[in-house]
């Protein structure tokens, strides 16, 4: 009887651990991080109340079976697996990698990741933040790097024009 209870407890533990872990879906969500709408009003950081006509939190919930693939610059390191990524005029991305990284990331590194978008939040309409967890690093393509550099240059120009 004691062995059966132990075996049942072990099965329940294994089930709960595997049920709690989330896989990263193969299907990609068509939601670009680099949003040129941010360049239209550079005096304010772009925030999202809705996406494709749907309340942002409902949009995320209804697309939990899809992953995002985004490229951005590391702006802050929280720990060995959680990083904040940020581009000018856009919300930050708080990303947590599910696997140990082969080499440590540093502030200023450009990274591409694929992960599960689980949330979006703002602090009184400021400091918007996308939350992606779990995620894993992907190799940045030449097109992704070109798109990021082009966005950064446009944003820098808009900010410079705005400060004149």
VMD Tcl script that builds the backbone (N, CA, C; Angstrom):
set m [mol new atoms 492]
animate dup $m
set s [atomselect $m all]
$s set {name element resname resid chain x y z} {
  {N N UNK 1 A 0.827 -1.200 0.000}
  {CA C UNK 1 A 0.000 0.000 0.000}
  {C C UNK 1 A 0.870 1.263 0.000}
  {N N UNK 2 A 1.921 1.249 0.832}
  {CA C UNK 2 A 2.818 2.390 0.920}
  {C C UNK 2 A 3.519 2.650 -0.417}
  {N N UNK 3 A 3.897 1.548 -1.124}
  {CA C UNK 3 A 4.556 1.690 -2.424}
  {C C UNK 3 A 3.599 2.289 -3.445}
  {N N UNK 4 A 2.340 1.933 -3.383}
  {CA C UNK 4 A 1.340 2.462 -4.312}
  {C C UNK 4 A 1.156 3.962 -4.091}
  {N N UNK 5 A 1.126 4.387 -2.827}
  {CA C UNK 5 A 1.001 5.809 -2.529}
  {C C UNK 5 A 2.222 6.581 -3.034}
  {N N UNK 6 A 3.402 6.031 -2.820}
  {CA C UNK 6 A 4.619 6.679 -3.297}
  {C C UNK 6 A 4.614 6.788 -4.826}
  {N N UNK 7 A 4.225 5.700 -5.479}
  {CA C UNK 7 A 4.172 5.700 -6.932}
  {C C UNK 7 A 3.141 6.718 -7.427}
  {N N UNK 8 A 1.992 6.778 -6.774}
  {CA C UNK 8 A 0.954 7.754 -7.143}
  {C C UNK 8 A 1.440 9.169 -6.947}
  {N N UNK 9 A 2.144 9.425 -5.863}
  {CA C UNK 9 A 2.681 10.750 -5.596}
  {C C UNK 9 A 3.719 11.127 -6.647}
  {N N UNK 10 A 4.574 10.174 -7.014}
  {CA C UNK 10 A 5.598 10.425 -8.028}
  {C C UNK 10 A 4.960 10.715 -9.387}
  {N N UNK 11 A 3.954 9.956 -9.762}
  {CA C UNK 11 A 3.253 10.182 -11.031}
  {C C UNK 11 A 2.594 11.561 -11.021}
  {N N UNK 12 A 1.960 11.923 -9.905}
  {CA C UNK 12 A 1.311 13.234 -9.803}
  {C C UNK 12 A 2.340 14.364 -9.905}
  {N N UNK 13 A 3.490 14.191 -9.285}
  {CA C UNK 13 A 4.544 15.198 -9.333}
  {C C UNK 13 A 5.058 15.366 -10.764}
  {N N UNK 14 A 5.357 14.264 -11.421}
  {CA C UNK 14 A 5.847 14.327 -12.800}
  {C C UNK 14 A 4.799 14.971 -13.697}
  {N N UNK 15 A 3.532 14.590 -13.539}
  {CA C UNK 15 A 2.458 15.162 -14.350}
  {C C UNK 15 A 2.344 16.663 -14.118}
  {N N UNK 16 A 2.412 17.093 -12.867}
  {CA C UNK 16 A 2.266 18.524 -12.589}
  {C C UNK 16 A 3.438 19.320 -13.138}
  {N N UNK 17 A 4.630 18.761 -13.085}
  {CA C UNK 17 A 5.787 19.467 -13.621}
  {C C UNK 17 A 5.721 19.574 -15.143}
  {N N UNK 18 A 5.323 18.514 -15.809}
  {CA C UNK 18 A 5.246 18.569 -17.268}
  {C C UNK 18 A 4.045 19.366 -17.721}
  {N N UNK 19 A 2.962 19.340 -16.987}
  {CA C UNK 19 A 1.774 20.099 -17.370}
  {C C UNK 19 A 2.010 21.597 -17.206}
  {N N UNK 20 A 2.873 21.983 -16.271}
  {CA C UNK 20 A 3.124 23.398 -16.029}
  {C C UNK 20 A 4.100 23.996 -17.037}
  {N N UNK 21 A 4.927 23.158 -17.634}
  {CA C UNK 21 A 5.866 23.713 -18.606}
  {C C UNK 21 A 5.138 23.973 -19.917}
  {N N UNK 22 A 5.475 25.103 -20.540}
  {CA C UNK 22 A 4.822 25.465 -21.791}
  {C C UNK 22 A 5.812 25.304 -22.926}
  {N N UNK 23 A 5.344 24.702 -23.984}
  {CA C UNK 23 A 6.158 24.616 -25.184}
  {C C UNK 23 A 5.969 25.889 -25.992}
  {N N UNK 24 A 6.941 26.168 -26.817}
  {CA C UNK 24 A 6.839 27.320 -27.710}
  {C C UNK 24 A 6.172 26.815 -28.989}
  {N N UNK 25 A 5.038 27.383 -29.346}
  {CA C UNK 25 A 4.330 26.920 -30.541}
  {C C UNK 25 A 5.156 27.119 -31.811}
  {N N UNK 26 A 4.918 26.256 -32.801}
  {CA C UNK 26 A 5.602 26.379 -34.082}
  {C C UNK 26 A 4.988 27.475 -34.945}
  {N N UNK 27 A 3.678 27.673 -34.815}
  {CA C UNK 27 A 2.976 28.665 -35.624}
  {C C UNK 27 A 3.309 30.065 -35.125}
  {N N UNK 28 A 3.663 30.946 -36.069}
  {CA C UNK 28 A 4.025 32.313 -35.700}
  {C C UNK 28 A 2.821 33.244 -35.757}
  {N N UNK 29 A 2.748 34.120 -34.776}
  {CA C UNK 29 A 1.748 35.179 -34.712}
  {C C UNK 29 A 2.264 36.338 -35.562}
  {N N UNK 30 A 1.452 36.836 -36.451}
  {CA C UNK 30 A 1.875 37.944 -37.317}
  {C C UNK 30 A 1.654 39.268 -36.583}
  {N N UNK 31 A 2.550 39.537 -35.653}
  {CA C UNK 31 A 2.550 40.771 -34.879}
  {C C UNK 31 A 3.988 41.265 -34.845}
  {N N UNK 32 A 4.262 42.302 -35.615}
  {CA C UNK 32 A 5.625 42.812 -35.690}
  {C C UNK 32 A 5.935 43.684 -34.486}
  {N N UNK 33 A 7.128 43.494 -33.925}
  {CA C UNK 33 A 7.568 44.368 -32.841}
  {C C UNK 33 A 7.932 45.739 -33.402}
  {N N UNK 34 A 8.622 45.769 -34.519}
  {CA C UNK 34 A 9.033 47.036 -35.133}
  {C C UNK 34 A 7.823 47.632 -35.840}
  {N N UNK 35 A 7.160 48.541 -35.166}
  {CA C UNK 35 A 5.901 49.124 -35.629}
  {C C UNK 35 A 6.140 50.573 -36.040}
  {N N UNK 36 A 6.062 50.828 -37.338}
  {CA C UNK 36 A 6.329 52.176 -37.848}
  {C C UNK 36 A 5.329 53.220 -37.348}
  {N N UNK 37 A 4.212 52.797 -36.780}
  {CA C UNK 37 A 3.271 53.770 -36.209}
  {C C UNK 37 A 3.918 54.566 -35.082}
  {N N UNK 38 A 4.937 53.995 -34.462}
  {CA C UNK 38 A 5.648 54.703 -33.390}
  {C C UNK 38 A 6.358 55.941 -33.922}
  {N N UNK 39 A 6.668 55.948 -35.196}
  {CA C UNK 39 A 7.385 57.074 -35.803}
  {C C UNK 39 A 6.457 58.240 -36.112}
  {N N UNK 40 A 5.147 57.985 -36.100}
  {CA C UNK 40 A 4.173 59.029 -36.418}
  {C C UNK 40 A 4.061 60.071 -35.308}
  {N N UNK 41 A 4.271 59.672 -34.079}
  {CA C UNK 41 A 4.186 60.593 -32.936}
  {C C UNK 41 A 5.351 60.311 -31.996}
  {N N UNK 42 A 6.559 60.716 -32.397}
  {CA C UNK 42 A 7.743 60.365 -31.606}
  {C C UNK 42 A 7.797 60.999 -30.218}
  {N N UNK 43 A 6.933 61.972 -29.964}
  {CA C UNK 43 A 6.936 62.600 -28.635}
  {C C UNK 43 A 6.331 61.685 -27.569}
  {N N UNK 44 A 5.594 60.663 -27.986}
  {CA C UNK 44 A 5.017 59.718 -27.022}
  {C C UNK 44 A 5.343 58.294 -27.436}
  {N N UNK 45 A 5.634 57.473 -26.454}
  {CA C UNK 45 A 5.932 56.082 -26.714}
  {C C UNK 45 A 4.657 55.354 -27.146}
  {N N UNK 46 A 4.779 54.510 -28.146}
  {CA C UNK 46 A 3.630 53.772 -28.665}
  {C C UNK 46 A 3.102 52.802 -27.610}
  {N N UNK 47 A 1.804 52.843 -27.388}
  {CA C UNK 47 A 1.154 51.885 -26.492}
  {C C UNK 47 A 0.035 51.206 -27.263}
  {N N UNK 48 A -0.388 50.075 -26.769}
  {CA C UNK 48 A -1.421 49.293 -27.440}
  {C C UNK 48 A -2.620 49.117 -26.517}
  {N N UNK 49 A -3.782 49.550 -26.962}
  {CA C UNK 49 A -5.003 49.227 -26.229}
  {C C UNK 49 A -5.742 48.135 -26.977}
  {N N UNK 50 A -5.523 48.091 -28.302}
  {CA C UNK 50 A -6.122 47.020 -29.091}
  {C C UNK 50 A -5.200 46.663 -30.247}
  {N N UNK 51 A -5.378 45.453 -30.736}
  {CA C UNK 51 A -4.634 44.962 -31.889}
  {C C UNK 51 A -5.655 44.316 -32.815}
  {N N UNK 52 A -5.641 44.723 -34.050}
  {CA C UNK 52 A -6.592 44.204 -35.045}
  {C C UNK 52 A -8.034 44.305 -34.545}
  {N N UNK 53 A -8.362 45.410 -33.872}
  {CA C UNK 53 A -9.723 45.636 -33.403}
  {C C UNK 53 A -10.110 44.849 -32.165}
  {N N UNK 54 A -9.154 44.167 -31.543}
  {CA C UNK 54 A -9.430 43.355 -30.356}
  {C C UNK 54 A -8.618 43.910 -29.178}
  {N N UNK 55 A -9.257 43.978 -28.006}
  {CA C UNK 55 A -8.573 44.424 -26.797}
  {C C UNK 55 A -7.266 43.641 -26.660}
  {N N UNK 56 A -6.161 44.320 -26.357}
  {CA C UNK 56 A -4.835 43.713 -26.397}
  {C C UNK 56 A -4.745 42.427 -25.578}
  {N N UNK 57 A -5.326 42.389 -24.389}
  {CA C UNK 57 A -5.240 41.189 -23.546}
  {C C UNK 57 A -6.065 40.050 -24.135}
  {N N UNK 58 A -7.194 40.380 -24.745}
  {CA C UNK 58 A -7.995 39.357 -25.419}
  {C C UNK 58 A -7.262 38.832 -26.646}
  {N N UNK 59 A -6.587 39.723 -27.366}
  {CA C UNK 59 A -5.801 39.322 -28.533}
  {C C UNK 59 A -4.714 38.325 -28.124}
  {N N UNK 60 A -4.004 38.629 -27.051}
  {CA C UNK 60 A -2.941 37.737 -26.572}
  {C C UNK 60 A -3.537 36.388 -26.159}
  {N N UNK 61 A -4.631 36.435 -25.416}
  {CA C UNK 61 A -5.269 35.202 -24.957}
  {C C UNK 61 A -5.759 34.358 -26.138}
  {N N UNK 62 A -6.338 34.999 -27.143}
  {CA C UNK 62 A -6.871 34.239 -28.272}
  {C C UNK 62 A -5.772 33.737 -29.207}
  {N N UNK 63 A -4.552 34.189 -29.009}
  {CA C UNK 63 A -3.428 33.745 -29.841}
  {C C UNK 63 A -2.357 33.021 -29.038}
  {N N UNK 64 A -2.751 32.418 -27.921}
  {CA C UNK 64 A -1.775 31.749 -27.061}
  {C C UNK 64 A -1.204 30.474 -27.680}
  {N N UNK 65 A -1.764 30.079 -28.831}
  {CA C UNK 65 A -1.246 28.911 -29.533}
  {C C UNK 65 A -0.252 29.298 -30.625}
  {N N UNK 66 A 0.185 30.564 -30.611}
  {CA C UNK 66 A 1.130 31.063 -31.607}
  {C C UNK 66 A 2.292 31.754 -30.897}
  {N N UNK 67 A 3.430 31.766 -31.563}
  {CA C UNK 67 A 4.630 32.382 -30.996}
  {C C UNK 67 A 4.960 33.673 -31.752}
  {N N UNK 68 A 5.732 34.537 -31.116}
  {CA C UNK 68 A 6.263 35.714 -31.793}
  {C C UNK 68 A 7.728 35.446 -32.098}
  {N N UNK 69 A 8.196 36.034 -33.155}
  {CA C UNK 69 A 9.624 36.017 -33.486}
  {C C UNK 69 A 9.999 37.479 -33.680}
  {N N UNK 70 A 10.760 38.003 -32.722}
  {CA C UNK 70 A 11.107 39.409 -32.715}
  {C C UNK 70 A 12.617 39.582 -32.616}
  {N N UNK 71 A 13.090 40.691 -33.152}
  {CA C UNK 71 A 14.499 41.072 -33.071}
  {C C UNK 71 A 14.568 42.426 -32.394}
  {N N UNK 72 A 15.425 42.556 -31.390}
  {CA C UNK 72 A 15.554 43.816 -30.659}
  {C C UNK 72 A 16.897 43.835 -29.930}
  {N N UNK 73 A 17.167 44.963 -29.294}
  {CA C UNK 73 A 18.434 45.202 -28.613}
  {C C UNK 73 A 18.287 45.002 -27.108}
  {N N UNK 74 A 19.245 44.298 -26.514}
  {CA C UNK 74 A 19.248 44.090 -25.063}
  {C C UNK 74 A 19.492 45.436 -24.391}
  {N N UNK 75 A 18.573 45.817 -23.489}
  {CA C UNK 75 A 18.728 47.096 -22.790}
  {C C UNK 75 A 18.991 46.924 -21.296}
  {N N UNK 76 A 18.625 45.770 -20.761}
  {CA C UNK 76 A 18.834 45.525 -19.320}
  {C C UNK 76 A 18.891 44.024 -19.091}
  {N N UNK 77 A 19.729 43.622 -18.153}
  {CA C UNK 77 A 19.858 42.213 -17.801}
  {C C UNK 77 A 19.332 42.033 -16.384}
  {N N UNK 78 A 18.298 41.212 -16.259}
  {CA C UNK 78 A 17.738 40.951 -14.936}
  {C C UNK 78 A 18.464 39.798 -14.254}
  {N N UNK 79 A 18.682 38.710 -14.985}
  {CA C UNK 79 A 19.440 37.566 -14.484}
  {C C UNK 79 A 19.916 36.751 -15.687}
  {N N UNK 80 A 20.394 35.533 -15.462}
  {CA C UNK 80 A 20.966 34.727 -16.545}
  {C C UNK 80 A 19.953 34.337 -17.617}
  {N N UNK 81 A 18.663 34.406 -17.314}
  {CA C UNK 81 A 17.666 33.969 -18.292}
  {C C UNK 81 A 16.641 35.033 -18.658}
  {N N UNK 82 A 16.574 36.129 -17.923}
  {CA C UNK 82 A 15.562 37.164 -18.175}
  {C C UNK 82 A 16.233 38.485 -18.555}
  {N N UNK 83 A 15.766 39.033 -19.686}
  {CA C UNK 83 A 16.372 40.239 -20.248}
  {C C UNK 83 A 15.277 41.203 -20.686}
  {N N UNK 84 A 15.606 42.485 -20.647}
  {CA C UNK 84 A 14.713 43.491 -21.203}
  {C C UNK 84 A 15.316 43.938 -22.523}
  {N N UNK 85 A 14.493 43.918 -23.558}
  {CA C UNK 85 A 14.900 44.361 -24.885}
  {C C UNK 85 A 14.120 45.621 -25.200}
  {N N UNK 86 A 14.700 46.523 -25.988}
  {CA C UNK 86 A 14.024 47.805 -26.219}
  {C C UNK 86 A 14.548 48.450 -27.482}
  {N N UNK 87 A 13.610 49.042 -28.222}
  {CA C UNK 87 A 13.952 49.892 -29.346}
  {C C UNK 87 A 13.287 51.240 -29.109}
  {N N UNK 88 A 13.856 52.308 -29.673}
  {CA C UNK 88 A 13.314 53.656 -29.438}
  {C C UNK 88 A 11.829 53.749 -29.818}
  {N N UNK 89 A 11.072 54.418 -28.960}
  {CA C UNK 89 A 9.658 54.738 -29.173}
  {C C UNK 89 A 8.728 53.532 -29.104}
  {N N UNK 90 A 9.247 52.353 -28.811}
  {CA C UNK 90 A 8.436 51.129 -28.738}
  {C C UNK 90 A 8.408 50.589 -27.311}
  {N N UNK 91 A 7.397 49.796 -26.990}
  {CA C UNK 91 A 7.372 49.162 -25.666}
  {C C UNK 91 A 8.588 48.255 -25.464}
  {N N UNK 92 A 8.991 48.110 -24.220}
  {CA C UNK 92 A 10.054 47.156 -23.887}
  {C C UNK 92 A 9.517 45.743 -24.025}
  {N N UNK 93 A 10.434 44.796 -24.103}
  {CA C UNK 93 A 10.084 43.378 -24.118}
  {C C UNK 93 A 10.809 42.744 -22.942}
  {N N UNK 94 A 10.073 42.110 -22.048}
  {CA C UNK 94 A 10.680 41.336 -20.971}
  {C C UNK 94 A 10.626 39.885 -21.421}
  {N N UNK 95 A 11.778 39.314 -21.726}
  {CA C UNK 95 A 11.834 37.962 -22.284}
  {C C UNK 95 A 12.603 37.051 -21.340}
  {N N UNK 96 A 12.042 35.858 -21.124}
  {CA C UNK 96 A 12.693 34.852 -20.287}
  {C C UNK 96 A 12.970 33.623 -21.152}
  {N N UNK 97 A 14.244 33.280 -21.250}
  {CA C UNK 97 A 14.645 32.136 -22.053}
  {C C UNK 97 A 14.515 30.858 -21.244}
  {N N UNK 98 A 14.007 29.823 -21.892}
  {CA C UNK 98 A 13.749 28.556 -21.200}
  {C C UNK 98 A 14.988 27.674 -21.140}
  {N N UNK 99 A 15.944 27.968 -21.980}
  {CA C UNK 99 A 17.163 27.157 -22.021}
  {C C UNK 99 A 18.356 28.021 -21.633}
  {N N UNK 100 A 19.370 27.373 -21.111}
  {CA C UNK 100 A 20.591 28.105 -20.773}
  {C C UNK 100 A 21.224 28.613 -22.061}
  {N N UNK 101 A 21.673 29.859 -22.052}
  {CA C UNK 101 A 22.277 30.451 -23.233}
  {C C UNK 101 A 23.705 29.964 -23.396}
  {N N UNK 102 A 24.122 29.736 -24.636}
  {CA C UNK 102 A 25.486 29.252 -24.905}
  {C C UNK 102 A 26.534 30.280 -24.515}
  {N N UNK 103 A 26.211 31.541 -24.733}
  {CA C UNK 103 A 27.121 32.612 -24.317}
  {C C UNK 103 A 26.283 33.721 -23.706}
  {N N UNK 104 A 26.826 34.407 -22.718}
  {CA C UNK 104 A 26.043 35.447 -22.044}
  {C C UNK 104 A 25.733 36.618 -22.971}
  {N N UNK 105 A 24.552 37.198 -22.780}
  {CA C UNK 105 A 24.172 38.399 -23.524}
  {C C UNK 105 A 24.649 39.620 -22.753}
  {N N UNK 106 A 24.928 40.673 -23.502}
  {CA C UNK 106 A 25.348 41.932 -22.897}
  {C C UNK 106 A 24.437 43.043 -23.378}
  {N N UNK 107 A 24.343 44.116 -22.589}
  {CA C UNK 107 A 23.567 45.277 -23.002}
  {C C UNK 107 A 24.135 45.772 -24.326}
  {N N UNK 108 A 23.250 46.005 -25.289}
  {CA C UNK 108 A 23.655 46.457 -26.613}
  {C C UNK 108 A 23.647 45.351 -27.653}
  {N N UNK 109 A 23.608 44.091 -27.217}
  {CA C UNK 109 A 23.544 42.976 -28.163}
  {C C UNK 109 A 22.197 42.979 -28.880}
  {N N UNK 110 A 22.220 42.649 -30.143}
  {CA C UNK 110 A 20.989 42.481 -30.915}
  {C C UNK 110 A 20.666 40.997 -30.916}
  {N N UNK 111 A 19.438 40.666 -30.527}
  {CA C UNK 111 A 19.036 39.259 -30.467}
  {C C UNK 111 A 17.708 39.052 -31.182}
  {N N UNK 112 A 17.559 37.863 -31.707}
  {CA C UNK 112 A 16.288 37.418 -32.267}
  {C C UNK 112 A 15.853 36.234 -31.434}
  {N N UNK 113 A 14.580 36.227 -31.073}
  {CA C UNK 113 A 14.068 35.128 -30.275}
  {C C UNK 113 A 12.700 34.719 -30.796}
  {N N UNK 114 A 12.323 33.523 -30.432}
  {CA C UNK 114 A 10.980 33.022 -30.701}
  {C C UNK 114 A 10.426 32.618 -29.343}
  {N N UNK 115 A 9.213 33.082 -29.047}
  {CA C UNK 115 A 8.665 32.777 -27.738}
  {C C UNK 115 A 7.173 33.002 -27.664}
  {N N UNK 116 A 6.623 32.656 -26.525}
  {CA C UNK 116 A 5.193 32.751 -26.274}
  {C C UNK 116 A 4.870 34.102 -25.639}
  {N N UNK 117 A 4.079 34.914 -26.345}
  {CA C UNK 117 A 3.640 36.207 -25.831}
  {C C UNK 117 A 2.560 35.949 -24.790}
  {N N UNK 118 A 2.865 36.259 -23.520}
  {CA C UNK 118 A 1.898 35.952 -22.467}
  {C C UNK 118 A 1.261 37.187 -21.846}
  {N N UNK 119 A 1.785 38.373 -22.167}
  {CA C UNK 119 A 1.184 39.539 -21.542}
  {C C UNK 119 A 1.678 40.855 -22.087}
  {N N UNK 120 A 0.928 41.894 -21.707}
  {CA C UNK 120 A 1.260 43.273 -22.053}
  {C C UNK 120 A 0.759 44.130 -20.907}
  {N N UNK 121 A 1.558 45.095 -20.529}
  {CA C UNK 121 A 1.117 45.955 -19.434}
  {C C UNK 121 A 1.696 47.340 -19.531}
  {N N UNK 122 A 1.061 48.254 -18.821}
  {CA C UNK 122 A 1.507 49.641 -18.766}
  {C C UNK 122 A 1.390 50.126 -17.327}
  {N N UNK 123 A 2.205 51.110 -16.992}
  {CA C UNK 123 A 2.107 51.758 -15.697}
  {C C UNK 123 A 1.508 53.131 -15.933}
  {N N UNK 124 A 0.221 53.255 -15.700}
  {CA C UNK 124 A -0.495 54.514 -15.905}
  {C C UNK 124 A -0.242 55.085 -17.300}
  {N N UNK 125 A -0.312 54.212 -18.316}
  {CA C UNK 125 A -0.139 54.650 -19.691}
  {C C UNK 125 A 1.298 54.899 -20.100}
  {N N UNK 126 A 2.232 54.592 -19.223}
  {CA C UNK 126 A 3.649 54.784 -19.530}
  {C C UNK 126 A 4.391 53.471 -19.322}
  {N N UNK 127 A 5.598 53.444 -19.801}
  {CA C UNK 127 A 6.460 52.278 -19.664}
  {C C UNK 127 A 5.777 50.989 -20.105}
  {N N UNK 128 A 5.250 50.967 -21.335}
  {CA C UNK 128 A 4.595 49.738 -21.796}
  {C C UNK 128 A 5.593 48.594 -21.913}
  {N N UNK 129 A 5.108 47.381 -21.727}
  {CA C UNK 129 A 5.981 46.216 -21.648}
  {C C UNK 129 A 5.285 44.990 -22.207}
  {N N UNK 130 A 5.917 44.323 -23.180}
  {CA C UNK 130 A 5.473 43.020 -23.648}
  {C C UNK 130 A 6.163 41.977 -22.777}
  {N N UNK 131 A 5.472 40.893 -22.447}
  {CA C UNK 131 A 6.075 39.815 -21.663}
  {C C UNK 131 A 6.063 38.549 -22.513}
  {N N UNK 132 A 7.251 37.986 -22.732}
  {CA C UNK 132 A 7.404 36.786 -23.550}
  {C C UNK 132 A 8.130 35.744 -22.719}
  {N N UNK 133 A 7.436 34.601 -22.549}
  {CA C UNK 133 A 8.007 33.517 -21.732}
  {C C UNK 133 A 7.218 32.255 -21.976}
  {N N UNK 134 A 7.841 31.163 -22.270}
  {CA C UNK 134 A 9.268 30.920 -22.476}
  {C C UNK 134 A 9.675 31.353 -23.878}
  {N N UNK 135 A 10.982 31.438 -24.071}
  {CA C UNK 135 A 11.522 31.813 -25.376}
  {C C UNK 135 A 12.854 31.107 -25.578}
  {N N UNK 136 A 13.283 31.073 -26.817}
  {CA C UNK 136 A 14.640 30.611 -27.096}
  {C C UNK 136 A 15.243 31.476 -28.192}
  {N N UNK 137 A 16.579 31.572 -28.157}
  {CA C UNK 137 A 17.292 32.383 -29.136}
  {C C UNK 137 A 17.200 31.752 -30.510}
  {N N UNK 138 A 17.135 32.605 -31.507}
  {CA C UNK 138 A 17.136 32.188 -32.899}
  {C C UNK 138 A 18.271 32.938 -33.577}
  {N N UNK 139 A 18.707 32.462 -34.704}
  {CA C UNK 139 A 19.725 33.175 -35.465}
  {C C UNK 139 A 19.064 34.343 -36.194}
  {N N UNK 140 A 19.659 35.512 -36.071}
  {CA C UNK 140 A 19.132 36.701 -36.742}
  {C C UNK 140 A 19.463 36.625 -38.220}
  {N N UNK 141 A 18.445 36.783 -39.056}
  {CA C UNK 141 A 18.670 36.772 -40.504}
  {C C UNK 141 A 19.163 38.146 -40.949}
  {N N UNK 142 A 19.722 38.193 -42.141}
  {CA C UNK 142 A 20.188 39.473 -42.701}
  {C C UNK 142 A 19.008 40.425 -42.862}
  {N N UNK 143 A 17.863 39.910 -43.284}
  {CA C UNK 143 A 16.671 40.756 -43.446}
  {C C UNK 143 A 16.213 41.337 -42.111}
  {N N UNK 144 A 16.226 40.518 -41.059}
  {CA C UNK 144 A 15.820 41.007 -39.737}
  {C C UNK 144 A 16.771 42.084 -39.240}
  {N N UNK 145 A 18.057 41.882 -39.447}
  {CA C UNK 145 A 19.044 42.869 -39.021}
  {C C UNK 145 A 18.885 44.165 -39.810}
  {N N UNK 146 A 18.695 44.057 -41.118}
  {CA C UNK 146 A 18.487 45.247 -41.947}
  {C C UNK 146 A 17.237 46.011 -41.508}
  {N N UNK 147 A 16.166 45.283 -41.243}
  {CA C UNK 147 A 14.914 45.914 -40.812}
  {C C UNK 147 A 15.094 46.638 -39.478}
  {N N UNK 148 A 15.819 46.012 -38.553}
  {CA C UNK 148 A 16.069 46.640 -37.253}
  {C C UNK 148 A 16.915 47.898 -37.409}
  {N N UNK 149 A 17.980 47.820 -38.168}
  {CA C UNK 149 A 18.853 48.980 -38.357}
  {C C UNK 149 A 18.098 50.113 -39.043}
  {N N UNK 150 A 17.281 49.780 -40.032}
  {CA C UNK 150 A 16.485 50.799 -40.719}
  {C C UNK 150 A 15.511 51.467 -39.746}
  {N N UNK 151 A 14.852 50.667 -38.901}
  {CA C UNK 151 A 13.935 51.246 -37.909}
  {C C UNK 151 A 14.707 52.150 -36.939}
  {N N UNK 152 A 15.841 51.680 -36.439}
  {CA C UNK 152 A 16.623 52.467 -35.483}
  {C C UNK 152 A 17.032 53.808 -36.080}
  {N N UNK 153 A 17.441 53.808 -37.344}
  {CA C UNK 153 A 17.847 55.048 -38.000}
  {C C UNK 153 A 16.664 56.003 -38.154}
  {N N UNK 154 A 15.503 55.477 -38.554}
  {CA C UNK 154 A 14.303 56.312 -38.685}
  {C C UNK 154 A 13.903 56.894 -37.334}
  {N N UNK 155 A 13.948 56.070 -36.295}
  {CA C UNK 155 A 13.566 56.533 -34.958}
  {C C UNK 155 A 14.533 57.595 -34.459}
  {N N UNK 156 A 15.817 57.385 -34.680}
  {CA C UNK 156 A 16.828 58.358 -34.249}
  {C C UNK 156 A 16.598 59.698 -34.961}
  {N N UNK 157 A 16.285 59.636 -36.242}
  {CA C UNK 157 A 16.020 60.856 -37.010}
  {C C UNK 157 A 14.770 61.567 -36.506}
  {N N UNK 158 A 13.714 60.816 -36.220}
  {CA C UNK 158 A 12.472 61.404 -35.709}
  {C C UNK 158 A 12.697 62.069 -34.351}
  {N N UNK 159 A 13.423 61.400 -33.481}
  {CA C UNK 159 A 13.711 61.948 -32.155}
  {C C UNK 159 A 14.564 63.202 -32.286}
  {N N UNK 160 A 15.545 63.177 -33.166}
  {CA C UNK 160 A 16.395 64.335 -33.398}
  {C C UNK 160 A 15.554 65.506 -33.939}
  {N N UNK 161 A 14.690 65.244 -34.918}
  {CA C UNK 161 A 13.823 66.289 -35.478}
  {C C UNK 161 A 12.886 66.855 -34.413}
  {N N UNK 162 A 12.414 66.029 -33.542}
  {CA C UNK 162 A 11.470 66.426 -32.491}
  {C C UNK 162 A 12.152 67.311 -31.457}
  {N N UNK 163 A 13.432 67.108 -31.228}
  {CA C UNK 163 A 14.138 67.891 -30.208}
  {C C UNK 163 A 14.617 69.249 -30.714}
  {N N UNK 164 A 14.442 69.509 -31.999}
  {CA C UNK 164 A 14.866 70.816 -32.548}
  {C C UNK 164 A 13.866 71.876 -32.279}
}
mol reanalyze $m
mol bondsrecalc $m
mol representation Tube
mol addrep $m
